[in-house]
Amino acid sequence: MTGGIASGKSAVADMFAAVGVPIIDTDVIARQIVAPGQPALEEIRSRFGEQVLTADGELDRAAMRQLVFSDEHMRHRLEAILHPRIRAETVRQAFAADGDYQIIVVPLLAESPFRHFVDRVLVVDCHEDAQMRRLLARDTENTRQARRILKAQASRAERLAIADDVIDNDGSLDNTRLQVETLHRRYLELARLQTDL
């Protein structure tokens, strides 16, 4: 499952989890691998300096976001540290998960080799103006920084181009839940067909 920042991926993942689907969230994994004491955090400190750490020695996400979304070279340096570790842990969790099927949440799937690891791509979609409103409300970003973040990601058209399934998340949560329930039934059927082969 993928979607742009602030498109509602977490809400959709929670809805799938509520019906018993194992969720592997690469954002959660990313936070775990940069916890204090983890090698990735030490490598980030070494490459980017103390200014990206809080007084408690944790990653200062706001400072890091400001740095990497204003300088593409810095963003690539951070991705080189994080992405191989995230991929390895995601694959480990995927092979350990049970259930009829599982959902791997990958925000940057359109730009990622993970596209070739999954059987189907579900895009959580909303209009870019809704993304901007949600991002500004959620992360208290300024408009210029929010635009930089959106521009650094694949475009809405690029995400939709790789989609096997789309959830329109511009409406109410009830509407989104109905779409999740419909897809859940479809995915169960596909999983059963796969096991019958």
SULBELLIN-V310772 format. One record per residue. N is the residue number from 1. RES is the residue in three letters. SS is DSSP state (helix for helix, strand for strand, loop for the rest). Layout:
n = (N N)
res = (RES RES)
ss = (SS SS)
This chain:
n = (1 2 3 4 5 6 7 8 9 10 11 12 13 14 15 16 17 18 19 20 21 22 23 24 25 26 27 28 29 30 31 32 33 34 35 36 37 38 39 40 41 42 43 44 45 46 47 48 49 50 51 52 53 54 55 56 57 58 59 60 61 62 63 64 65 66 67 68 69 70 71 72 73 74 75 76 77 78 79 80 81 82 83 84 85 86 87 88 89 90 91 92 93 94 95 96 97 98 99 100 101 102 103 104 105 106 107 108 109 110 111 112 113 114 115 116 117 118 119 120 121 122 123 124 125 126 127 128 129 130 131 132 133 134 135 136 137 138 139 140 141 142 143 144 145 146 147 148 149 150 151 152 153 154 155 156 157 158 159 160 161 162 163 164 165 166 167 168 169 170 171 172 173 174 175 176 177 178 179 180 181 182 183 184 185 186 187 188 189 190 191 192 193 194 195 196 197)
res = (MET THR GLY GLY ILE ALA SER GLY LYS SER ALA VAL ALA ASP MET PHE ALA ALA VAL GLY VAL PRO ILE ILE ASP THR ASP VAL ILE ALA ARG GLN ILE VAL ALA PRO GLY GLN PRO ALA LEU GLU GLU ILE ARG SER ARG PHE GLY GLU GLN VAL LEU THR ALA ASP GLY GLU LEU ASP ARG ALA ALA MET ARG GLN LEU VAL PHE SER ASP GLU HIS MET ARG HIS ARG LEU GLU ALA ILE LEU HIS PRO ARG ILE ARG ALA GLU THR VAL ARG GLN ALA PHE ALA ALA ASP GLY ASP TYR GLN ILE ILE VAL VAL PRO LEU LEU ALA GLU SER PRO PHE ARG HIS PHE VAL ASP ARG VAL LEU VAL VAL ASP CYS HIS GLU ASP ALA GLN MET ARG ARG LEU LEU ALA ARG ASP THR GLU ASN THR ARG GLN ALA ARG ARG ILE LEU LYS ALA GLN ALA SER ARG ALA GLU ARG LEU ALA ILE ALA ASP ASP VAL ILE ASP ASN ASP GLY SER LEU ASP ASN THR ARG LEU GLN VAL GLU THR LEU HIS ARG ARG TYR LEU GLU LEU ALA ARG LEU GLN THR ASP LEU)
ss = (loop strand loop loop loop loop loop loop helix helix helix helix helix helix helix helix helix helix loop loop loop strand strand strand strand helix helix helix helix helix helix helix helix loop loop loop loop loop helix helix helix helix helix helix helix helix helix helix loop helix helix helix strand loop loop loop loop loop strand loop helix helix helix helix helix helix helix helix loop loop loop helix helix helix helix helix helix helix helix helix helix helix helix helix helix helix helix helix helix helix helix helix helix helix helix helix loop loop loop loop loop strand strand strand strand loop loop loop helix helix helix loop helix helix helix helix loop loop loop loop loop strand strand strand strand loop loop helix helix helix helix helix helix helix helix helix helix helix helix loop loop loop helix helix helix helix helix helix helix helix helix helix loop loop loop helix helix helix helix helix helix loop loop loop strand strand strand strand loop loop loop loop helix helix helix helix helix helix helix helix helix helix helix helix helix helix helix helix helix helix helix helix helix helix helix helix loop)
